[in-house]
Amino acid sequence: MTRIRDVVQQVLSTGYLTVEAENQLRHLLSTRYDLEDFNAFMTLQEAAMNGKVKQESRERRVKCEV
């Protein structure tokens, strides 16, 4: 079974959060998870806010607005 920390590790290694990974995280966050998964998700949030991770969904939204 995939864990939040596994998805986060993949995203951080590529620097890119795909829509598929976002959906996977939404699903995983709706289930029970441990502190390590929570901390990994918070690390991902911080990386996204600091521009270290690009988000496919935001790129799509910008293209639609142009």
Order of alpha helices (4+ residues) and beta strands (2+ residues): alpha-beta-alpha-alpha-beta-alpha
